[in-house]
Amino acid sequence: MYEISKKAAEHHLIVDYHGIFKPTGLQRTYPNVVGYEGVKGLENYKWAIEDQPRYVVTIPYIRMLAGPMDYTPGAMRNAVTDAIPAYRL
């Protein structure tokens, strides 16, 4: 992560780490790092059993205490479990 952030900064590029753990302070050294995912995005709707609306409205207040967050609200909402090979038994 440090090497990617450094190389991107040298080339005046920003970095958005998607599908990675929560922030660790890297953006203080490399301000070109603008976000981290480090959160379960809503692409998980298709197999979720927990209370999704509650998660959606509380995650910004919980997760963003650690730093900037990249979030996928509703990705692949039109997917059905029959179209996912892992669900064909």
C-alpha positions as CSV (number, residue, x, y, z in Angstrom):
1,M,0.0,0.0,0.0
2,Y,2.8,2.4,0.8
3,E,4.6,1.7,-2.5
4,I,1.4,2.2,-4.5
5,S,0.5,5.4,-2.7
6,K,4.0,6.8,-3.1
7,K,4.2,6.0,-6.8
8,A,0.7,7.5,-7.4
9,A,1.8,10.6,-5.5
10,E,4.9,10.9,-7.7
11,H,2.6,10.9,-10.8
12,H,0.0,13.2,-9.2
13,L,-2.6,10.5,-9.0
14,I,-5.2,9.8,-6.3
15,V,-5.8,6.4,-4.8
16,D,-9.1,4.9,-3.6
17,Y,-8.5,1.6,-1.9
18,H,-11.6,-0.5,-2.5
19,G,-12.0,-3.9,-0.9
20,I,-9.4,-3.3,1.7
21,F,-9.2,-2.9,5.5
22,K,-10.1,0.2,7.5
23,P,-7.7,3.2,7.4
24,T,-4.4,3.1,9.3
25,G,-3.2,6.6,8.9
26,L,-1.6,6.2,5.5
27,Q,-3.5,9.2,4.2
28,R,-1.6,11.4,6.6
29,T,1.7,10.5,4.9
30,Y,0.1,10.4,1.4
31,P,-2.8,12.8,1.1
32,N,-3.5,11.4,-2.4
33,V,-5.1,8.4,-0.7
34,V,-8.7,9.6,-0.6
35,G,-10.6,6.5,0.7
36,Y,-10.7,3.0,1.9
37,E,-13.6,0.6,1.8
38,G,-13.0,-1.5,4.9
39,V,-16.8,-2.1,5.2
40,K,-19.4,-4.5,3.9
41,G,-20.9,-2.8,1.0
42,L,-24.5,-3.3,-0.1
43,E,-23.5,-5.7,-2.9
44,N,-24.1,-8.2,-0.1
45,Y,-27.9,-7.5,-0.3
46,K,-28.6,-10.6,-2.3
47,W,-27.7,-13.0,0.4
48,A,-28.1,-10.9,3.5
49,I,-30.3,-11.9,6.4
50,E,-29.5,-9.1,8.9
51,D,-31.3,-5.8,9.1
52,Q,-29.9,-4.0,6.1
53,P,-31.8,-0.6,6.6
54,R,-30.3,-0.3,10.1
55,Y,-26.8,-1.1,8.8
56,V,-27.1,1.5,6.0
57,V,-28.0,4.4,8.3
58,T,-25.5,3.5,11.1
59,I,-22.4,2.5,9.2
60,P,-21.3,6.0,8.4
61,Y,-21.3,6.9,12.1
62,I,-19.6,3.8,13.2
63,R,-17.0,3.0,10.4
64,M,-16.1,6.6,9.5
65,L,-14.8,7.3,12.9
66,A,-11.7,5.4,11.6
67,G,-11.3,7.5,8.5
68,P,-12.6,8.0,5.0
69,M,-14.9,5.2,3.6
70,D,-15.6,4.0,0.1
71,Y,-19.1,2.4,0.0
72,T,-21.1,0.6,-2.6
73,P,-24.8,1.4,-2.0
74,G,-26.9,-1.1,-3.9
75,A,-24.4,-2.6,-6.3
76,M,-25.8,-5.5,-8.3
77,R,-29.3,-5.0,-6.9
78,N,-30.9,-6.7,-9.9
79,A,-29.0,-10.0,-9.3
80,V,-30.9,-13.1,-8.3
81,T,-29.5,-16.1,-6.5
82,D,-30.4,-18.4,-9.4
83,A,-27.9,-16.4,-11.6
84,I,-25.0,-17.0,-9.1
85,P,-23.3,-20.3,-9.8
86,A,-22.4,-20.9,-6.1
87,Y,-26.1,-21.0,-5.3
88,R,-27.0,-23.7,-7.8
89,L,-27.0,-26.9,-5.7
